[in-house]
Amino acid sequence: YVASARQWSSLCRQWLRWGLLYGVVIFGVMNYVVVPLSAAYPRNPFTPRTFIESLLAMLLFGALVAFFARRTWLAPTAEK
């Protein structure tokens, strides 16, 4: 996300929207690609509660990454 924010300024301007979307993408990739291909099996299937908890955690993660990317790339540069 941070590398992309340097290329597309809308990622910094609308950081919350894109950060939440980033969290959803990370949630999907981790739960439906990475974990099934890892040695983490056998694993219990999602219950509605664990699904919601995991999704909320990834939404928070995405929002935090976007917030700090915005602060980093839009922060005024110090003069030397």
MODELLER restraints for C-alpha pairs under 7 A, 6 or more apart:
rsr = mdl.restraints
at = mdl.atoms
rsr.add(forms.Gaussian(group=physical.xy_distance, feature=features.Distance(at['CA:2:A'], at['CA:69:A']), mean=5.41, stdev=0.5))
rsr.add(forms.Gaussian(group=physical.xy_distance, feature=features.Distance(at['CA:5:A'], at['CA:11:A']), mean=5.29, stdev=0.5))
rsr.add(forms.Gaussian(group=physical.xy_distance, feature=features.Distance(at['CA:5:A'], at['CA:12:A']), mean=6.18, stdev=0.5))
rsr.add(forms.Gaussian(group=physical.xy_distance, feature=features.Distance(at['CA:6:A'], at['CA:73:A']), mean=7.00, stdev=0.5))
rsr.add(forms.Gaussian(group=physical.xy_distance, feature=features.Distance(at['CA:11:A'], at['CA:18:A']), mean=6.07, stdev=0.5))
rsr.add(forms.Gaussian(group=physical.xy_distance, feature=features.Distance(at['CA:12:A'], at['CA:70:A']), mean=4.84, stdev=0.5))
rsr.add(forms.Gaussian(group=physical.xy_distance, feature=features.Distance(at['CA:15:A'], at['CA:66:A']), mean=5.37, stdev=0.5))
rsr.add(forms.Gaussian(group=physical.xy_distance, feature=features.Distance(at['CA:15:A'], at['CA:67:A']), mean=6.30, stdev=0.5))
rsr.add(forms.Gaussian(group=physical.xy_distance, feature=features.Distance(at['CA:15:A'], at['CA:70:A']), mean=6.77, stdev=0.5))
rsr.add(forms.Gaussian(group=physical.xy_distance, feature=features.Distance(at['CA:16:A'], at['CA:63:A']), mean=5.75, stdev=0.5))
rsr.add(forms.Gaussian(group=physical.xy_distance, feature=features.Distance(at['CA:16:A'], at['CA:66:A']), mean=6.71, stdev=0.5))
rsr.add(forms.Gaussian(group=physical.xy_distance, feature=features.Distance(at['CA:19:A'], at['CA:62:A']), mean=4.50, stdev=0.5))
rsr.add(forms.Gaussian(group=physical.xy_distance, feature=features.Distance(at['CA:19:A'], at['CA:63:A']), mean=4.44, stdev=0.5))
rsr.add(forms.Gaussian(group=physical.xy_distance, feature=features.Distance(at['CA:19:A'], at['CA:65:A']), mean=6.85, stdev=0.5))
rsr.add(forms.Gaussian(group=physical.xy_distance, feature=features.Distance(at['CA:19:A'], at['CA:66:A']), mean=4.89, stdev=0.5))
rsr.add(forms.Gaussian(group=physical.xy_distance, feature=features.Distance(at['CA:20:A'], at['CA:59:A']), mean=5.12, stdev=0.5))
rsr.add(forms.Gaussian(group=physical.xy_distance, feature=features.Distance(at['CA:20:A'], at['CA:62:A']), mean=5.37, stdev=0.5))
rsr.add(forms.Gaussian(group=physical.xy_distance, feature=features.Distance(at['CA:20:A'], at['CA:63:A']), mean=5.55, stdev=0.5))
rsr.add(forms.Gaussian(group=physical.xy_distance, feature=features.Distance(at['CA:22:A'], at['CA:62:A']), mean=5.38, stdev=0.5))
rsr.add(forms.Gaussian(group=physical.xy_distance, feature=features.Distance(at['CA:23:A'], at['CA:58:A']), mean=4.69, stdev=0.5))
rsr.add(forms.Gaussian(group=physical.xy_distance, feature=features.Distance(at['CA:23:A'], at['CA:59:A']), mean=4.47, stdev=0.5))
rsr.add(forms.Gaussian(group=physical.xy_distance, feature=features.Distance(at['CA:23:A'], at['CA:61:A']), mean=6.22, stdev=0.5))
rsr.add(forms.Gaussian(group=physical.xy_distance, feature=features.Distance(at['CA:23:A'], at['CA:62:A']), mean=4.15, stdev=0.5))
rsr.add(forms.Gaussian(group=physical.xy_distance, feature=features.Distance(at['CA:24:A'], at['CA:58:A']), mean=6.57, stdev=0.5))
rsr.add(forms.Gaussian(group=physical.xy_distance, feature=features.Distance(at['CA:24:A'], at['CA:59:A']), mean=6.33, stdev=0.5))
rsr.add(forms.Gaussian(group=physical.xy_distance, feature=features.Distance(at['CA:26:A'], at['CA:58:A']), mean=6.85, stdev=0.5))
rsr.add(forms.Gaussian(group=physical.xy_distance, feature=features.Distance(at['CA:27:A'], at['CA:55:A']), mean=6.30, stdev=0.5))
rsr.add(forms.Gaussian(group=physical.xy_distance, feature=features.Distance(at['CA:27:A'], at['CA:58:A']), mean=5.84, stdev=0.5))
